[in-house]
Amino acid sequence: MSPAAGAPTLRGAAVGRSIGIGLMYGLFRPRVLGAWRVPASGPVILAVNHSHNVDGPMLMGTAPRPVHFLIKKEAFVGPLDPFLRGIGQLKVDRTTADRTAITHALGVLGEGGVLGIFPEGTRGEGDFASLRAGLAYFAVRSGAPIVPVAVLGSTERRGRLISALPPLRSRVDVVFGEAFDAGDKSGRRTRKALDEATVRIQGRLTGHLEQARRLTGRTG
């Protein structure tokens, strides 16, 4: 089945992964733990903490499968617009229920692909303290398992050459957690069901982040 017009493609995401591998391993020293926990096939959602702009590219370059990220529309400016679209990323308007983005994201999962989501909605402390309901919606609606991912070390220090990036050749840890199902097995998609799923998800993501910090020796 041909993808709908404007829909992200696996080929594009595969190109994005190749670029991410080259850039992230060229600029930094990623340490990847637990990548085997990402299912080798079938739909999956990677839920990633978000404290730095490099977190998305870092995951694209370290995940074992190509990832289609939901990215705020503000990032799609100038030449970045066709580039991000070309590497299979999804533009989303966070101020409204973006039906096009929702359709494309569900399409990625329906085709057995990997959807990347920053469940906090925007860059912050990266501690999963405030989750939006979008992650629960996609997980419950698609039935795809969630794999929590902690990216640690991207904000500890600023680079001397490029202050907006971590220091060149610095270590950034990417820790993948155990896959889990967000739903309660009832198949319900009501607001209450999504709220309950969000609470369950937050508990799992927060627990994974704490475990990842202990595992890597990073306290913040």
C-alpha positions as CSV (number, residue, x, y, z in Angstrom):
1,M,0.0,0.0,0.0
2,S,1.4,3.4,-1.0
3,P,1.7,6.0,1.8
4,A,-0.6,8.9,1.7
5,A,0.6,12.2,0.3
6,G,3.0,13.9,2.7
7,A,3.2,10.8,5.0
8,P,6.6,9.9,6.4
9,T,8.4,6.9,4.8
10,L,10.5,4.2,6.3
11,R,13.1,4.9,3.6
12,G,13.3,8.5,4.8
13,A,13.6,7.5,8.4
14,A,16.4,5.0,7.5
15,V,18.3,7.9,5.8
16,G,17.7,9.9,9.0
17,R,19.1,7.1,11.1
18,S,22.3,6.9,8.9
19,I,22.8,10.7,9.2
20,G,22.2,10.4,13.0
21,I,24.8,7.6,13.4
22,G,27.4,9.6,11.5
23,L,26.7,12.9,13.3
24,M,26.3,11.6,16.9
25,Y,29.2,9.1,16.8
26,G,31.3,11.7,15.0
27,L,30.7,14.5,17.5
28,F,30.1,12.7,20.7
29,R,30.8,9.3,22.5
30,P,27.3,7.8,22.9
31,R,27.1,4.9,25.4
32,V,24.0,2.8,24.5
33,L,22.5,0.5,27.1
34,G,19.6,-1.9,26.6
35,A,19.0,-1.4,22.9
36,W,18.1,-5.0,22.6
37,R,14.9,-4.2,24.6
38,V,13.4,-2.5,21.5
39,P,11.3,-5.1,19.7
40,A,13.1,-6.1,16.4
41,S,9.9,-5.8,14.4
42,G,6.3,-4.5,14.7
43,P,5.0,-1.2,16.0
44,V,6.7,0.4,19.0
45,I,6.7,3.8,20.7
46,L,9.9,5.2,22.1
47,A,9.1,7.6,25.0
48,V,12.1,9.9,25.5
49,N,12.9,12.4,28.2
50,H,13.8,15.8,26.7
51,S,16.2,18.3,28.1
52,H,18.3,19.3,25.1
53,N,17.9,19.8,21.4
54,V,20.4,17.0,20.7
55,D,18.3,14.4,22.4
56,G,16.2,13.6,19.2
57,P,19.2,13.3,16.8
58,M,21.0,11.3,19.5
59,L,18.2,8.8,19.7
60,M,17.9,8.7,15.9
61,G,21.6,7.7,15.7
62,T,21.6,5.2,18.5
63,A,18.2,3.4,18.3
64,P,18.4,0.0,16.6
65,R,15.6,0.9,14.2
66,P,14.7,4.0,12.2
67,V,12.6,6.4,14.2
68,H,9.8,8.8,13.1
69,F,9.7,11.6,15.7
70,L,6.8,13.9,16.3
71,I,8.5,17.3,16.2
72,K,7.0,20.7,16.9
73,K,6.1,22.7,13.8
74,E,8.3,25.6,14.9
75,A,11.4,23.4,14.0
76,F,10.2,23.1,10.4
77,V,11.6,26.4,9.1
78,G,13.5,27.3,6.0
79,P,15.6,24.4,4.6
80,L,14.9,22.3,7.7
81,D,11.3,21.8,6.5
82,P,12.0,19.7,3.5
83,F,15.0,18.1,5.2
84,L,13.0,16.9,8.3
85,R,10.2,15.7,6.1
86,G,12.6,13.9,3.8
87,I,14.1,11.9,6.7
88,G,10.6,10.7,7.8
89,Q,9.9,13.1,10.7
90,L,6.4,14.3,11.5
91,K,5.4,18.0,12.0
92,V,2.9,18.6,14.8
93,D,1.1,21.7,15.9
94,R,1.1,21.5,19.7
95,T,-1.6,24.2,20.1
96,T,-4.4,22.1,18.6
97,A,-5.5,18.6,17.9
98,D,-3.4,18.2,14.7
99,R,-5.3,15.6,12.8
100,T,-2.7,15.4,10.0
101,A,0.0,14.6,12.5
102,I,-2.2,12.1,14.4
103,T,-3.1,10.3,11.1
104,H,0.5,10.1,10.1
105,A,1.7,8.9,13.5
106,L,-1.0,6.2,13.6
107,G,0.0,5.3,10.0
108,V,3.6,4.8,11.2
109,L,2.5,2.4,13.9
110,G,-0.1,0.7,11.5
111,E,2.8,0.0,9.2
112,G,4.8,-1.6,12.0
113,G,7.2,1.3,12.4
114,V,8.8,3.1,15.3
115,L,7.3,6.4,16.6
116,G,9.4,8.6,18.8
117,I,7.6,10.9,21.3
118,F,8.8,13.4,23.8
119,P,5.9,12.9,26.2
120,E,6.7,16.1,28.2
121,G,5.7,18.0,25.1
122,T,8.8,20.3,25.1
123,R,12.3,20.7,26.5
124,G,12.4,21.0,30.2
125,E,14.0,19.2,33.1
126,G,13.8,15.9,31.3
127,D,12.4,14.2,34.3
128,F,9.0,13.1,33.0
129,A,7.4,15.2,35.7
130,S,4.6,16.5,33.4
131,L,3.2,14.2,30.7
132,R,0.8,15.1,28.0
133,A,-2.0,12.7,27.1
134,G,-0.8,12.2,23.5
135,L,1.5,9.3,24.4
136,A,-1.3,7.5,26.1
137,Y,-3.6,8.1,23.1
138,F,-1.2,6.7,20.6
139,A,-0.4,3.7,22.8
140,V,-4.0,2.8,23.6
141,R,-5.3,3.5,20.1
142,S,-2.6,1.5,18.3
143,G,-1.9,-1.2,20.9
144,A,1.8,-0.6,20.4
145,P,4.1,-1.2,23.4
146,I,6.1,1.7,24.9
147,V,9.8,1.5,25.4
148,P,11.1,4.2,27.9
149,V,14.3,5.9,26.9
150,A,16.6,8.0,29.1
151,V,19.1,10.4,27.4
152,L,21.5,11.5,30.1
153,G,24.5,13.8,29.9
154,S,23.4,16.2,27.2
155,T,23.0,19.1,29.5
156,E,25.7,18.6,32.1
157,R,28.2,20.9,30.4
158,R,28.3,23.3,27.5
159,G,30.8,22.9,24.6
160,R,33.5,25.5,24.3
161,L,33.4,25.7,20.6
162,I,29.6,25.5,20.2
163,S,27.9,26.5,23.5
164,A,24.5,25.2,22.3
165,L,25.9,21.6,22.2
166,P,27.5,19.3,24.7
167,P,31.3,19.3,24.6
168,L,32.6,17.6,21.5
169,R,33.6,13.9,22.2
170,S,31.8,14.0,25.5
171,R,29.9,10.9,26.7
172,V,26.1,10.9,26.4
173,D,24.2,7.9,27.8
174,V,21.2,6.4,26.1
175,V,19.4,3.9,28.2
176,F,16.5,1.8,26.8
177,G,14.0,0.3,29.3
178,E,11.6,-2.7,29.3
179,A,8.7,-2.5,26.8
180,F,5.3,-2.3,28.4
181,D,1.7,-2.0,27.4
182,A,-0.1,1.2,28.5
183,G,-3.7,0.0,28.3
184,D,-5.7,-1.9,30.9
185,K,-6.6,-4.7,28.4
186,S,-10.2,-3.4,28.3
187,G,-9.8,-1.6,24.9
188,R,-11.4,1.5,26.3
189,R,-10.4,4.9,24.8
190,T,-12.4,7.2,27.0
191,R,-11.0,10.2,28.6
192,K,-10.9,8.4,31.9
193,A,-9.1,5.5,30.4
194,L,-6.5,7.7,28.8
195,D,-6.0,9.6,32.1
196,E,-5.5,6.3,33.9
197,A,-3.1,5.2,31.2
198,T,-1.1,8.4,31.5
199,V,-0.7,7.8,35.2
200,R,0.6,4.3,34.6
201,I,2.9,5.5,31.9
202,Q,4.3,8.3,34.1
203,G,5.1,5.8,36.8
204,R,7.0,3.5,34.4
205,L,8.9,6.3,32.8
206,T,9.9,7.9,36.0
207,G,11.0,4.6,37.4
208,H,13.1,3.9,34.3
209,L,14.8,7.3,34.6
210,E,15.7,6.7,38.2
211,Q,17.1,3.3,37.3
212,A,19.0,4.7,34.4
213,R,20.6,7.3,36.6
214,R,21.7,4.7,39.1
215,L,23.0,2.5,36.3
216,T,25.1,5.2,34.7
217,G,26.1,7.0,37.9
218,R,24.4,10.2,36.8
219,T,22.5,11.9,39.5
220,G,20.8,14.6,37.5
